[in-house]
Amino acid sequence: MLTPTFDFLFDRGFLSFTDDRKTGFISVPFKYDISKLGISDNKIIPYLPTDGREIYLDYHRTTILKK
């Protein structure tokens, strides 16, 4: 469902998603480069399947996401 770039950042804890399908909590030291890829805080990903995955997303935000 995610592009390879989003998937890479998500799996490594640099990016997460809110339950309402927004990107958030981007914690990368290279934000300028990320913005060139069209990734920013609060960007809505309309087809991101979040229904039924709220517990996992919460786990990801609290445990995996780098702060």
Secondary structure, DSSP 8 states (H G I E B T S, - for coil): ---HHHHHHHHTTS-EE-TTSBEE----TTHHHHHHTT--TT-B-TT---TT-HHHHHHIIIIIS--
